[in-house]
């Protein structure tokens, strides 16, 4: 068995800096952000919530 337990790997959208567990979502987000200059709620719903609470 060679299952490595890395620290939780998150993928960041380089446009809006939201973080995702799945690289797919991060790339979808980045593609959307670049194209539309805004975020897609259906995509950002998959983002990890930041540890610091906002507002
Ligand atoms: Zn994004």
mmCIF file of the protein (N, C-alpha, C, O) and its ligand, coordinates in Angstrom:
data_MODEL
# 
_entry.id   MODEL 
# 
loop_
_entity.id 
_entity.type 
_entity.pdbx_number_of_molecules 
1 polymer     1 
2 non-polymer 1 
# 
_entity_poly.entity_id                      1 
_entity_poly.type                           'polypeptide(L)' 
_entity_poly.nstd_linkage                   no 
_entity_poly.nstd_monomer                   no 
_entity_poly.pdbx_seq_one_letter_code       
;(UNK)(UNK)(UNK)(UNK)(UNK)(UNK)(UNK)(UNK)(UNK)(UNK)(UNK)(UNK)(UNK)(UNK)(UNK)(UNK)
(UNK)(UNK)(UNK)(UNK)(UNK)(UNK)(UNK)(UNK)(UNK)(UNK)(UNK)(UNK)(UNK)(UNK)(UNK)(UNK)
(UNK)(UNK)(UNK)(UNK)(UNK)(UNK)(UNK)(UNK)(UNK)(UNK)(UNK)(UNK)(UNK)(UNK)(UNK)(UNK)
(UNK)(UNK)(UNK)(UNK)(UNK)(UNK)(UNK)
;
_entity_poly.pdbx_seq_one_letter_code_can   XXXXXXXXXXXXXXXXXXXXXXXXXXXXXXXXXXXXXXXXXXXXXXXXXXXXXXX 
_entity_poly.pdbx_strand_id                 A 
# 
loop_
_entity_poly_seq.entity_id 
_entity_poly_seq.num 
_entity_poly_seq.mon_id 
_entity_poly_seq.hetero 
1 1  UNK n 
1 2  UNK n 
1 3  UNK n 
1 4  UNK n 
1 5  UNK n 
1 6  UNK n 
1 7  UNK n 
1 8  UNK n 
1 9  UNK n 
1 10 UNK n 
1 11 UNK n 
1 12 UNK n 
1 13 UNK n 
1 14 UNK n 
1 15 UNK n 
1 16 UNK n 
1 17 UNK n 
1 18 UNK n 
1 19 UNK n 
1 20 UNK n 
1 21 UNK n 
1 22 UNK n 
1 23 UNK n 
1 24 UNK n 
1 25 UNK n 
1 26 UNK n 
1 27 UNK n 
1 28 UNK n 
1 29 UNK n 
1 30 UNK n 
1 31 UNK n 
1 32 UNK n 
1 33 UNK n 
1 34 UNK n 
1 35 UNK n 
1 36 UNK n 
1 37 UNK n 
1 38 UNK n 
1 39 UNK n 
1 40 UNK n 
1 41 UNK n 
1 42 UNK n 
1 43 UNK n 
1 44 UNK n 
1 45 UNK n 
1 46 UNK n 
1 47 UNK n 
1 48 UNK n 
1 49 UNK n 
1 50 UNK n 
1 51 UNK n 
1 52 UNK n 
1 53 UNK n 
1 54 UNK n 
1 55 UNK n 
# 
loop_
_struct_asym.id 
_struct_asym.entity_id 
A 1 
B 2 
# 
loop_
_chem_comp.id 
_chem_comp.type 
_chem_comp.mon_nstd_flag 
UNK 'L-peptide linking' . 
ZN  non-polymer         . 
# 
_pdbx_entity_nonpoly.entity_id   2 
_pdbx_entity_nonpoly.name        ? 
_pdbx_entity_nonpoly.comp_id     ZN 
# 
_pdbx_nonpoly_scheme.asym_id         B 
_pdbx_nonpoly_scheme.entity_id       2 
_pdbx_nonpoly_scheme.mon_id          ZN 
_pdbx_nonpoly_scheme.ndb_seq_num     1 
_pdbx_nonpoly_scheme.pdb_seq_num     101 
_pdbx_nonpoly_scheme.auth_seq_num    101 
_pdbx_nonpoly_scheme.pdb_mon_id      ZN 
_pdbx_nonpoly_scheme.auth_mon_id     ZN 
_pdbx_nonpoly_scheme.pdb_strand_id   A 
_pdbx_nonpoly_scheme.pdb_ins_code    . 
# 
loop_
_atom_site.group_PDB 
_atom_site.id 
_atom_site.type_symbol 
_atom_site.label_atom_id 
_atom_site.label_alt_id 
_atom_site.label_comp_id 
_atom_site.label_asym_id 
_atom_site.label_entity_id 
_atom_site.label_seq_id 
_atom_site.pdbx_PDB_ins_code 
_atom_site.Cartn_x 
_atom_site.Cartn_y 
_atom_site.Cartn_z 
_atom_site.occupancy 
_atom_site.B_iso_or_equiv 
_atom_site.pdbx_formal_charge 
_atom_site.auth_seq_id 
_atom_site.auth_comp_id 
_atom_site.auth_asym_id 
_atom_site.auth_atom_id 
_atom_site.pdbx_PDB_model_num 
ATOM   1   N  N  . UNK A 1 1  ? 0.835   -1.207 0.000   1.00 0.00 ? 1   UNK A N  1 
ATOM   2   C  CA . UNK A 1 1  ? 0.000   0.000  0.000   1.00 0.00 ? 1   UNK A CA 1 
ATOM   3   C  C  . UNK A 1 1  ? 0.860   1.242  0.000   1.00 0.00 ? 1   UNK A C  1 
ATOM   4   O  O  . UNK A 1 1  ? 1.722   1.422  0.860   1.00 0.00 ? 1   UNK A O  1 
ATOM   5   N  N  . UNK A 1 2  ? 0.628   2.052  -0.925  1.00 0.00 ? 2   UNK A N  1 
ATOM   6   C  CA . UNK A 1 2  ? 1.423   3.283  -0.961  1.00 0.00 ? 2   UNK A CA 1 
ATOM   7   C  C  . UNK A 1 2  ? 0.518   4.510  -1.097  1.00 0.00 ? 2   UNK A C  1 
ATOM   8   O  O  . UNK A 1 2  ? 0.743   5.409  -1.907  1.00 0.00 ? 2   UNK A O  1 
ATOM   9   N  N  . UNK A 1 3  ? -0.493  4.490  -0.275  1.00 0.00 ? 3   UNK A N  1 
ATOM   10  C  CA . UNK A 1 3  ? -1.352  5.668  -0.277  1.00 0.00 ? 3   UNK A CA 1 
ATOM   11  C  C  . UNK A 1 3  ? -0.716  6.775  0.545   1.00 0.00 ? 3   UNK A C  1 
ATOM   12  O  O  . UNK A 1 3  ? -0.549  6.657  1.759   1.00 0.00 ? 3   UNK A O  1 
ATOM   13  N  N  . UNK A 1 4  ? -0.378  7.815  -0.120  1.00 0.00 ? 4   UNK A N  1 
ATOM   14  C  CA . UNK A 1 4  ? 0.204   8.937  0.605   1.00 0.00 ? 4   UNK A CA 1 
ATOM   15  C  C  . UNK A 1 4  ? -0.889  9.906  1.026   1.00 0.00 ? 4   UNK A C  1 
ATOM   16  O  O  . UNK A 1 4  ? -1.802  10.227 0.265   1.00 0.00 ? 4   UNK A O  1 
ATOM   17  N  N  . UNK A 1 5  ? -0.766  10.339 2.214   1.00 0.00 ? 5   UNK A N  1 
ATOM   18  C  CA . UNK A 1 5  ? -1.700  11.364 2.668   1.00 0.00 ? 5   UNK A CA 1 
ATOM   19  C  C  . UNK A 1 5  ? -0.992  12.701 2.707   1.00 0.00 ? 5   UNK A C  1 
ATOM   20  O  O  . UNK A 1 5  ? -0.322  13.061 3.675   1.00 0.00 ? 5   UNK A O  1 
ATOM   21  N  N  . UNK A 1 6  ? -1.165  13.398 1.645   1.00 0.00 ? 6   UNK A N  1 
ATOM   22  C  CA . UNK A 1 6  ? -0.584  14.735 1.614   1.00 0.00 ? 6   UNK A CA 1 
ATOM   23  C  C  . UNK A 1 6  ? -1.481  15.698 2.378   1.00 0.00 ? 6   UNK A C  1 
ATOM   24  O  O  . UNK A 1 6  ? -2.628  15.392 2.701   1.00 0.00 ? 6   UNK A O  1 
ATOM   25  N  N  . UNK A 1 7  ? -0.946  16.818 2.644   1.00 0.00 ? 7   UNK A N  1 
ATOM   26  C  CA . UNK A 1 7  ? -1.820  17.879 3.132   1.00 0.00 ? 7   UNK A CA 1 
ATOM   27  C  C  . UNK A 1 7  ? -2.874  18.123 2.069   1.00 0.00 ? 7   UNK A C  1 
ATOM   28  O  O  . UNK A 1 7  ? -2.656  17.889 0.880   1.00 0.00 ? 7   UNK A O  1 
ATOM   29  N  N  . UNK A 1 8  ? -3.981  18.582 2.513   1.00 0.00 ? 8   UNK A N  1 
ATOM   30  C  CA . UNK A 1 8  ? -5.057  18.793 1.562   1.00 0.00 ? 8   UNK A CA 1 
ATOM   31  C  C  . UNK A 1 8  ? -4.610  19.726 0.440   1.00 0.00 ? 8   UNK A C  1 
ATOM   32  O  O  . UNK A 1 8  ? -4.268  20.890 0.651   1.00 0.00 ? 8   UNK A O  1 
ATOM   33  N  N  . UNK A 1 9  ? -4.630  19.159 -0.751  1.00 0.00 ? 9   UNK A N  1 
ATOM   34  C  CA . UNK A 1 9  ? -4.165  19.920 -1.901  1.00 0.00 ? 9   UNK A CA 1 
ATOM   35  C  C  . UNK A 1 9  ? -5.311  20.726 -2.483  1.00 0.00 ? 9   UNK A C  1 
ATOM   36  O  O  . UNK A 1 9  ? -6.354  20.179 -2.840  1.00 0.00 ? 9   UNK A O  1 
ATOM   37  N  N  . UNK A 1 10 ? -5.113  21.998 -2.573  1.00 0.00 ? 10  UNK A N  1 
ATOM   38  C  CA . UNK A 1 10 ? -6.145  22.844 -3.141  1.00 0.00 ? 10  UNK A CA 1 
ATOM   39  C  C  . UNK A 1 10 ? -5.614  23.519 -4.395  1.00 0.00 ? 10  UNK A C  1 
ATOM   40  O  O  . UNK A 1 10 ? -4.432  23.844 -4.502  1.00 0.00 ? 10  UNK A O  1 
ATOM   41  N  N  . UNK A 1 11 ? -6.501  23.714 -5.317  1.00 0.00 ? 11  UNK A N  1 
ATOM   42  C  CA . UNK A 1 11 ? -6.138  24.363 -6.571  1.00 0.00 ? 11  UNK A CA 1 
ATOM   43  C  C  . UNK A 1 11 ? -6.768  25.745 -6.580  1.00 0.00 ? 11  UNK A C  1 
ATOM   44  O  O  . UNK A 1 11 ? -7.954  25.912 -6.297  1.00 0.00 ? 11  UNK A O  1 
ATOM   45  N  N  . UNK A 1 12 ? -5.956  26.716 -6.907  1.00 0.00 ? 12  UNK A N  1 
ATOM   46  C  CA . UNK A 1 12 ? -6.428  28.085 -6.829  1.00 0.00 ? 12  UNK A CA 1 
ATOM   47  C  C  . UNK A 1 12 ? -6.702  28.655 -8.207  1.00 0.00 ? 12  UNK A C  1 
ATOM   48  O  O  . UNK A 1 12 ? -5.914  28.498 -9.139  1.00 0.00 ? 12  UNK A O  1 
ATOM   49  N  N  . UNK A 1 13 ? -7.833  29.316 -8.309  1.00 0.00 ? 13  UNK A N  1 
ATOM   50  C  CA . UNK A 1 13 ? -8.122  30.065 -9.535  1.00 0.00 ? 13  UNK A CA 1 
ATOM   51  C  C  . UNK A 1 13 ? -7.244  31.304 -9.533  1.00 0.00 ? 13  UNK A C  1 
ATOM   52  O  O  . UNK A 1 13 ? -7.302  32.124 -8.616  1.00 0.00 ? 13  UNK A O  1 
ATOM   53  N  N  . UNK A 1 14 ? -6.434  31.426 -10.570 1.00 0.00 ? 14  UNK A N  1 
ATOM   54  C  CA . UNK A 1 14 ? -5.479  32.527 -10.583 1.00 0.00 ? 14  UNK A CA 1 
ATOM   55  C  C  . UNK A 1 14 ? -6.155  33.866 -10.871 1.00 0.00 ? 14  UNK A C  1 
ATOM   56  O  O  . UNK A 1 14 ? -5.537  34.923 -10.746 1.00 0.00 ? 14  UNK A O  1 
ATOM   57  N  N  . UNK A 1 15 ? -7.415  33.809 -11.253 1.00 0.00 ? 15  UNK A N  1 
ATOM   58  C  CA . UNK A 1 15 ? -8.137  35.044 -11.550 1.00 0.00 ? 15  UNK A CA 1 
ATOM   59  C  C  . UNK A 1 15 ? -8.836  35.610 -10.317 1.00 0.00 ? 15  UNK A C  1 
ATOM   60  O  O  . UNK A 1 15 ? -8.701  36.791 -9.999  1.00 0.00 ? 15  UNK A O  1 
ATOM   61  N  N  . UNK A 1 16 ? -9.567  34.767 -9.643  1.00 0.00 ? 16  UNK A N  1 
ATOM   62  C  CA . UNK A 1 16 ? -10.335 35.260 -8.491  1.00 0.00 ? 16  UNK A CA 1 
ATOM   63  C  C  . UNK A 1 16 ? -9.790  34.728 -7.163  1.00 0.00 ? 16  UNK A C  1 
ATOM   64  O  O  . UNK A 1 16 ? -10.246 35.129 -6.092  1.00 0.00 ? 16  UNK A O  1 
ATOM   65  N  N  . UNK A 1 17 ? -8.815  33.826 -7.244  1.00 0.00 ? 17  UNK A N  1 
ATOM   66  C  CA . UNK A 1 17 ? -8.122  33.314 -6.060  1.00 0.00 ? 17  UNK A CA 1 
ATOM   67  C  C  . UNK A 1 17 ? -8.996  32.489 -5.126  1.00 0.00 ? 17  UNK A C  1 
ATOM   68  O  O  . UNK A 1 17 ? -8.665  32.305 -3.955  1.00 0.00 ? 17  UNK A O  1 
ATOM   69  N  N  . UNK A 1 18 ? -10.094 32.003 -5.641  1.00 0.00 ? 18  UNK A N  1 
ATOM   70  C  CA . UNK A 1 18 ? -10.830 31.011 -4.872  1.00 0.00 ? 18  UNK A CA 1 
ATOM   71  C  C  . UNK A 1 18 ? -10.087 29.693 -4.965  1.00 0.00 ? 18  UNK A C  1 
ATOM   72  O  O  . UNK A 1 18 ? -9.377  29.434 -5.937  1.00 0.00 ? 18  UNK A O  1 
ATOM   73  N  N  . UNK A 1 19 ? -10.254 28.862 -3.946  1.00 0.00 ? 19  UNK A N  1 
ATOM   74  C  CA . UNK A 1 19 ? -9.537  27.587 -3.923  1.00 0.00 ? 19  UNK A CA 1 
ATOM   75  C  C  . UNK A 1 19 ? -10.513 26.424 -4.044  1.00 0.00 ? 19  UNK A C  1 
ATOM   76  O  O  . UNK A 1 19 ? -11.615 26.431 -3.496  1.00 0.00 ? 19  UNK A O  1 
ATOM   77  N  N  . UNK A 1 20 ? -10.050 25.423 -4.792  1.00 0.00 ? 20  UNK A N  1 
ATOM   78  C  CA . UNK A 1 20 ? -10.879 24.251 -5.052  1.00 0.00 ? 20  UNK A CA 1 
ATOM   79  C  C  . UNK A 1 20 ? -10.134 22.976 -4.723  1.00 0.00 ? 20  UNK A C  1 
ATOM   80  O  O  . UNK A 1 20 ? -8.918  22.880 -4.893  1.00 0.00 ? 20  UNK A O  1 
ATOM   81  N  N  . UNK A 1 21 ? -10.891 21.994 -4.247  1.00 0.00 ? 21  UNK A N  1 
ATOM   82  C  CA . UNK A 1 21 ? -10.286 20.684 -4.033  1.00 0.00 ? 21  UNK A CA 1 
ATOM   83  C  C  . UNK A 1 21 ? -9.974  20.024 -5.356  1.00 0.00 ? 21  UNK A C  1 
ATOM   84  O  O  . UNK A 1 21 ? -8.976  19.316 -5.492  1.00 0.00 ? 21  UNK A O  1 
ATOM   85  N  N  . UNK A 1 22 ? -10.836 20.260 -6.329  1.00 0.00 ? 22  UNK A N  1 
ATOM   86  C  CA . UNK A 1 22 ? -10.683 19.617 -7.629  1.00 0.00 ? 22  UNK A CA 1 
ATOM   87  C  C  . UNK A 1 22 ? -10.063 20.567 -8.635  1.00 0.00 ? 22  UNK A C  1 
ATOM   88  O  O  . UNK A 1 22 ? -10.502 21.705 -8.804  1.00 0.00 ? 22  UNK A O  1 
ATOM   89  N  N  . UNK A 1 23 ? -9.040  20.072 -9.293  1.00 0.00 ? 23  UNK A N  1 
ATOM   90  C  CA . UNK A 1 23 ? -8.364  20.872 -10.299 1.00 0.00 ? 23  UNK A CA 1 
ATOM   91  C  C  . UNK A 1 23 ? -9.331  21.269 -11.411 1.00 0.00 ? 23  UNK A C  1 
ATOM   92  O  O  . UNK A 1 23 ? -9.254  22.366 -11.965 1.00 0.00 ? 23  UNK A O  1 
ATOM   93  N  N  . UNK A 1 24 ? -10.244 20.346 -11.723 1.00 0.00 ? 24  UNK A N  1 
ATOM   94  C  CA . UNK A 1 24 ? -11.224 20.633 -12.772 1.00 0.00 ? 24  UNK A CA 1 
ATOM   95  C  C  . UNK A 1 24 ? -12.012 21.896 -12.490 1.00 0.00 ? 24  UNK A C  1 
ATOM   96  O  O  . UNK A 1 24 ? -12.210 22.738 -13.365 1.00 0.00 ? 24  UNK A O  1 
ATOM   97  N  N  . UNK A 1 25 ? -12.454 22.008 -11.255 1.00 0.00 ? 25  UNK A N  1 
ATOM   98  C  CA . UNK A 1 25 ? -13.252 23.188 -10.909 1.00 0.00 ? 25  UNK A CA 1 
ATOM   99  C  C  . UNK A 1 25 ? -12.402 24.441 -10.942 1.00 0.00 ? 25  UNK A C  1 
ATOM   100 O  O  . UNK A 1 25 ? -12.854 25.496 -11.387 1.00 0.00 ? 25  UNK A O  1 
ATOM   101 N  N  . UNK A 1 26 ? -11.195 24.326 -10.481 1.00 0.00 ? 26  UNK A N  1 
ATOM   102 C  CA . UNK A 1 26 ? -10.311 25.487 -10.494 1.00 0.00 ? 26  UNK A CA 1 
ATOM   103 C  C  . UNK A 1 26 ? -10.078 25.973 -11.921 1.00 0.00 ? 26  UNK A C  1 
ATOM   104 O  O  . UNK A 1 26 ? -10.024 27.175 -12.182 1.00 0.00 ? 26  UNK A O  1 
ATOM   105 N  N  . UNK A 1 27 ? -9.943  25.029 -12.826 1.00 0.00 ? 27  UNK A N  1 
ATOM   106 C  CA . UNK A 1 27 ? -9.702  25.415 -14.214 1.00 0.00 ? 27  UNK A CA 1 
ATOM   107 C  C  . UNK A 1 27 ? -10.966 25.957 -14.860 1.00 0.00 ? 27  UNK A C  1 
ATOM   108 O  O  . UNK A 1 27 ? -10.916 26.886 -15.666 1.00 0.00 ? 27  UNK A O  1 
ATOM   109 N  N  . UNK A 1 28 ? -12.098 25.370 -14.499 1.00 0.00 ? 28  UNK A N  1 
ATOM   110 C  CA . UNK A 1 28 ? -13.361 25.921 -15.006 1.00 0.00 ? 28  UNK A CA 1 
ATOM   111 C  C  . UNK A 1 28 ? -13.561 27.337 -14.514 1.00 0.00 ? 28  UNK A C  1 
ATOM   112 O  O  . UNK A 1 28 ? -13.981 28.226 -15.255 1.00 0.00 ? 28  UNK A O  1 
ATOM   113 N  N  . UNK A 1 29 ? -13.252 27.519 -13.255 1.00 0.00 ? 29  UNK A N  1 
ATOM   114 C  CA . UNK A 1 29 ? -13.407 28.843 -12.663 1.00 0.00 ? 29  UNK A CA 1 
ATOM   115 C  C  . UNK A 1 29 ? -12.497 29.841 -13.376 1.00 0.00 ? 29  UNK A C  1 
ATOM   116 O  O  . UNK A 1 29 ? -12.919 30.936 -13.749 1.00 0.00 ? 29  UNK A O  1 
ATOM   117 N  N  . UNK A 1 30 ? -11.254 29.442 -13.553 1.00 0.00 ? 30  UNK A N  1 
ATOM   118 C  CA . UNK A 1 30 ? -10.302 30.349 -14.189 1.00 0.00 ? 30  UNK A CA 1 
ATOM   119 C  C  . UNK A 1 30 ? -10.744 30.705 -15.606 1.00 0.00 ? 30  UNK A C  1 
ATOM   120 O  O  . UNK A 1 30 ? -10.648 31.857 -16.029 1.00 0.00 ? 30  UNK A O  1 
ATOM   121 N  N  . UNK A 1 31 ? -11.225 29.704 -16.326 1.00 0.00 ? 31  UNK A N  1 
ATOM   122 C  CA . UNK A 1 31 ? -11.687 29.944 -17.688 1.00 0.00 ? 31  UNK A CA 1 
ATOM   123 C  C  . UNK A 1 31 ? -12.863 30.909 -17.692 1.00 0.00 ? 31  UNK A C  1 
ATOM   124 O  O  . UNK A 1 31 ? -12.932 31.833 -18.503 1.00 0.00 ? 31  UNK A O  1 
ATOM   125 N  N  . UNK A 1 32 ? -13.782 30.674 -16.770 1.00 0.00 ? 32  UNK A N  1 
ATOM   126 C  CA . UNK A 1 32 ? -14.958 31.540 -16.693 1.00 0.00 ? 32  UNK A CA 1 
ATOM   127 C  C  . UNK A 1 32 ? -14.552 32.951 -16.285 1.00 0.00 ? 32  UNK A C  1 
ATOM   128 O  O  . UNK A 1 32 ? -14.993 33.931 -16.886 1.00 0.00 ? 32  UNK A O  1 
ATOM   129 N  N  . UNK A 1 33 ? -13.722 33.047 -15.274 1.00 0.00 ? 33  UNK A N  1 
ATOM   130 C  CA . UNK A 1 33 ? -13.322 34.359 -14.758 1.00 0.00 ? 33  UNK A CA 1 
ATOM   131 C  C  . UNK A 1 33 ? -12.636 35.191 -15.843 1.00 0.00 ? 33  UNK A C  1 
ATOM   132 O  O  . UNK A 1 33 ? -12.874 36.390 -15.989 1.00 0.00 ? 33  UNK A O  1 
ATOM   133 N  N  . UNK A 1 34 ? -11.792 34.516 -16.582 1.00 0.00 ? 34  UNK A N  1 
ATOM   134 C  CA . UNK A 1 34 ? -11.078 35.229 -17.642 1.00 0.00 ? 34  UNK A CA 1 
ATOM   135 C  C  . UNK A 1 34 ? -12.023 35.736 -18.710 1.00 0.00 ? 34  UNK A C  1 
ATOM   136 O  O  . UNK A 1 34 ? -11.903 36.858 -19.203 1.00 0.00 ? 34  UNK A O  1 
ATOM   137 N  N  . UNK A 1 35 ? -12.968 34.873 -19.053 1.00 0.00 ? 35  UNK A N  1 
ATOM   138 C  CA . UNK A 1 35 ? -13.847 35.184 -20.159 1.00 0.00 ? 35  UNK A CA 1 
ATOM   139 C  C  . UNK A 1 35 ? -14.878 36.235 -19.772 1.00 0.00 ? 35  UNK A C  1 
ATOM   140 O  O  . UNK A 1 35 ? -15.174 37.154 -20.536 1.00 0.00 ? 35  UNK A O  1 
ATOM   141 N  N  . UNK A 1 36 ? -15.416 36.076 -18.570 1.00 0.00 ? 36  UNK A N  1 
ATOM   142 C  CA . UNK A 1 36 ? -16.558 36.904 -18.177 1.00 0.00 ? 36  UNK A CA 1 
ATOM   143 C  C  . UNK A 1 36 ? -16.193 38.003 -17.186 1.00 0.00 ? 36  UNK A C  1 
ATOM   144 O  O  . UNK A 1 36 ? -17.009 38.875 -16.887 1.00 0.00 ? 36  UNK A O  1 
ATOM   145 N  N  . UNK A 1 37 ? -14.972 37.957 -16.683 1.00 0.00 ? 37  UNK A N  1 
ATOM   146 C  CA . UNK A 1 37 ? -14.558 38.947 -15.692 1.00 0.00 ? 37  UNK A CA 1 
ATOM   147 C  C  . UNK A 1 37 ? -15.502 38.972 -14.497 1.00 0.00 ? 37  UNK A C  1 
ATOM   148 O  O  . UNK A 1 37 ? -15.679 40.003 -13.848 1.00 0.00 ? 37  UNK A O  1 
ATOM   149 N  N  . UNK A 1 38 ? -16.091 37.846 -14.224 1.00 0.00 ? 38  UNK A N  1 
ATOM   150 C  CA . UNK A 1 38 ? -16.924 37.704 -13.032 1.00 0.00 ? 38  UNK A CA 1 
ATOM   151 C  C  . UNK A 1 38 ? -17.007 36.217 -12.711 1.00 0.00 ? 38  UNK A C  1 
ATOM   152 O  O  . UNK A 1 38 ? -16.544 35.374 -13.479 1.00 0.00 ? 38  UNK A O  1 
ATOM   153 N  N  . UNK A 1 39 ? -17.599 35.913 -11.576 1.00 0.00 ? 39  UNK A N  1 
ATOM   154 C  CA . UNK A 1 39 ? -17.635 34.525 -11.163 1.00 0.00 ? 39  UNK A CA 1 
ATOM   155 C  C  . UNK A 1 39 ? -18.996 33.899 -11.443 1.00 0.00 ? 39  UNK A C  1 
ATOM   156 O  O  . UNK A 1 39 ? -20.033 34.561 -11.430 1.00 0.00 ? 39  UNK A O  1 
ATOM   157 N  N  . UNK A 1 40 ? -18.945 32.616 -11.693 1.00 0.00 ? 40  UNK A N  1 
ATOM   158 C  CA . UNK A 1 40 ? -20.154 31.834 -11.909 1.00 0.00 ? 40  UNK A CA 1 
ATOM   159 C  C  . UNK A 1 40 ? -20.531 31.163 -10.590 1.00 0.00 ? 40  UNK A C  1 
ATOM   160 O  O  . UNK A 1 40 ? -19.766 30.370 -10.042 1.00 0.00 ? 40  UNK A O  1 
ATOM   161 N  N  . UNK A 1 41 ? -21.702 31.487 -10.100 1.00 0.00 ? 41  UNK A N  1 
ATOM   162 C  CA . UNK A 1 41 ? -22.102 30.950 -8.794  1.00 0.00 ? 41  UNK A CA 1 
ATOM   163 C  C  . UNK A 1 41 ? -22.121 29.433 -8.780  1.00 0.00 ? 41  UNK A C  1 
ATOM   164 O  O  . UNK A 1 41 ? -21.827 28.813 -7.758  1.00 0.00 ? 41  UNK A O  1 
ATOM   165 N  N  . UNK A 1 42 ? -22.464 28.835 -9.909  1.00 0.00 ? 42  UNK A N  1 
ATOM   166 C  CA . UNK A 1 42 ? -22.486 27.377 -9.953  1.00 0.00 ? 42  UNK A CA 1 
ATOM   167 C  C  . UNK A 1 42 ? -21.084 26.801 -9.797  1.00 0.00 ? 42  UNK A C  1 
ATOM   168 O  O  . UNK A 1 42 ? -20.910 25.690 -9.296  1.00 0.00 ? 42  UNK A O  1 
ATOM   169 N  N  . UNK A 1 43 ? -20.106 27.554 -10.222 1.00 0.00 ? 43  UNK A N  1 
ATOM   170 C  CA . UNK A 1 43 ? -18.718 27.100 -10.079 1.00 0.00 ? 43  UNK A CA 1 
ATOM   171 C  C  . UNK A 1 43 ? -18.190 27.447 -8.693  1.00 0.00 ? 43  UNK A C  1 
ATOM   172 O  O  . UNK A 1 43 ? -17.593 26.608 -8.019  1.00 0.00 ? 43  UNK A O  1 
ATOM   173 N  N  . UNK A 1 44 ? -18.410 28.667 -8.280  1.00 0.00 ? 44  UNK A N  1 
ATOM   174 C  CA . UNK A 1 44 ? -17.854 29.069 -6.985  1.00 0.00 ? 44  UNK A CA 1 
ATOM   175 C  C  . UNK A 1 44 ? -18.509 28.328 -5.825  1.00 0.00 ? 44  UNK A C  1 
ATOM   176 O  O  . UNK A 1 44 ? -17.965 28.293 -4.721  1.00 0.00 ? 44  UNK A O  1 
ATOM   177 N  N  . UNK A 1 45 ? -19.660 27.743 -6.071  1.00 0.00 ? 45  UNK A N  1 
ATOM   178 C  CA . UNK A 1 45 ? -20.298 26.929 -5.032  1.00 0.00 ? 45  UNK A CA 1 
ATOM   179 C  C  . UNK A 1 45 ? -19.421 25.745 -4.646  1.00 0.00 ? 45  UNK A C  1 
ATOM   180 O  O  . UNK A 1 45 ? -19.565 25.181 -3.561  1.00 0.00 ? 45  UNK A O  1 
ATOM   181 N  N  . UNK A 1 46 ? -18.511 25.374 -5.541  1.00 0.00 ? 46  UNK A N  1 
ATOM   182 C  CA . UNK A 1 46 ? -17.618 24.244 -5.280  1.00 0.00 ? 46  UNK A CA 1 
ATOM   183 C  C  . UNK A 1 46 ? -16.309 24.684 -4.628  1.00 0.00 ? 46  UNK A C  1 
ATOM   184 O  O  . UNK A 1 46 ? -15.462 23.849 -4.311  1.00 0.00 ? 46  UNK A O  1 
ATOM   185 N  N  . UNK A 1 47 ? -16.147 25.957 -4.432  1.00 0.00 ? 47  UNK A N  1 
ATOM   186 C  CA . UNK A 1 47 ? -14.904 26.450 -3.846  1.00 0.00 ? 47  UNK A CA 1 
ATOM   187 C  C  . UNK A 1 47 ? -14.850 26.121 -2.367  1.00 0.00 ? 47  UNK A C  1 
ATOM   188 O  O  . UNK A 1 47 ? -15.874 26.003 -1.694  1.00 0.00 ? 47  UNK A O  1 
ATOM   189 N  N  . UNK A 1 48 ? -13.638 25.978 -1.884  1.00 0.00 ? 48  UNK A N  1 
ATOM   190 C  CA . UNK A 1 48 ? -13.438 25.800 -0.450  1.00 0.00 ? 48  UNK A CA 1 
ATOM   191 C  C  . UNK A 1 48 ? -13.648 27.137 0.236   1.00 0.00 ? 48  UNK A C  1 
ATOM   192 O  O  . UNK A 1 48 ? -13.237 28.187 -0.257  1.00 0.00 ? 48  UNK A O  1 
ATOM   193 N  N  . UNK A 1 49 ? -14.282 27.071 1.355   1.00 0.00 ? 49  UNK A N  1 
ATOM   194 C  CA . UNK A 1 49 ? -14.485 28.316 2.089   1.00 0.00 ? 49  UNK A CA 1 
ATOM   195 C  C  . UNK A 1 49 ? -13.193 28.713 2.777   1.00 0.00 ? 49  UNK A C  1 
ATOM   196 O  O  . UNK A 1 49 ? -12.512 27.871 3.362   1.00 0.00 ? 49  UNK A O  1 
ATOM   197 N  N  . UNK A 1 50 ? -12.860 29.976 2.711   1.00 0.00 ? 50  UNK A N  1 
ATOM   198 C  CA . UNK A 1 50 ? -11.640 30.439 3.374   1.00 0.00 ? 50  UNK A CA 1 
ATOM   199 C  C  . UNK A 1 50 ? -11.754 30.259 4.880   1.00 0.00 ? 50  UNK A C  1 
ATOM   200 O  O  . UNK A 1 50 ? -12.843 30.299 5.451   1.00 0.00 ? 50  UNK A O  1 
ATOM   201 N  N  . UNK A 1 51 ? -10.603 30.059 5.503   1.00 0.00 ? 51  UNK A N  1 
ATOM   202 C  CA . UNK A 1 51 ? -10.623 29.809 6.940   1.00 0.00 ? 51  UNK A CA 1 
ATOM   203 C  C  . UNK A 1 51 ? -11.037 31.035 7.732   1.00 0.00 ? 51  UNK A C  1 
ATOM   204 O  O  . UNK A 1 51 ? -11.707 30.943 8.761   1.00 0.00 ? 51  UNK A O  1 
ATOM   205 N  N  . UNK A 1 52 ? -10.629 32.155 7.235   1.00 0.00 ? 52  UNK A N  1 
ATOM   206 C  CA . UNK A 1 52 ? -11.023 33.393 7.907   1.00 0.00 ? 52  UNK A CA 1 
ATOM   207 C  C  . UNK A 1 52 ? -12.406 33.784 7.432   1.00 0.00 ? 52  UNK A C  1 
ATOM   208 O  O  . UNK A 1 52 ? -12.677 33.814 6.231   1.00 0.00 ? 52  UNK A O  1 
ATOM   209 N  N  . UNK A 1 53 ? -13.249 34.074 8.345   1.00 0.00 ? 53  UNK A N  1 
ATOM   210 C  CA . UNK A 1 53 ? -14.604 34.449 7.975   1.00 0.00 ? 53  UNK A CA 1 
ATOM   211 C  C  . UNK A 1 53 ? -14.625 35.910 7.542   1.00 0.00 ? 53  UNK A C  1 
ATOM   212 O  O  . UNK A 1 53 ? -14.041 36.789 8.177   1.00 0.00 ? 53  UNK A O  1 
ATOM   213 N  N  . UNK A 1 54 ? -15.302 36.121 6.467   1.00 0.00 ? 54  UNK A N  1 
ATOM   214 C  CA . UNK A 1 54 ? -15.379 37.472 5.936   1.00 0.00 ? 54  UNK A CA 1 
ATOM   215 C  C  . UNK A 1 54 ? -16.646 38.162 6.420   1.00 0.00 ? 54  UNK A C  1 
ATOM   216 O  O  . UNK A 1 54 ? -17.707 37.552 6.559   1.00 0.00 ? 54  UNK A O  1 
ATOM   217 N  N  . UNK A 1 55 ? -16.494 39.443 6.668   1.00 0.00 ? 55  UNK A N  1 
ATOM   218 C  CA . UNK A 1 55 ? -17.643 40.250 6.976   1.00 0.00 ? 55  UNK A CA 1 
ATOM   219 C  C  . UNK A 1 55 ? -18.364 39.885 8.242   1.00 0.00 ? 55  UNK A C  1 
ATOM   220 O  O  . UNK A 1 55 ? -19.359 40.519 8.591   1.00 0.00 ? 55  UNK A O  1 
HETATM 221 ZN ZN . ZN  B 2 .  ? -12.212 32.171 -10.554 1.00 0.00 ? 101 ZN  A ZN 1 
# 
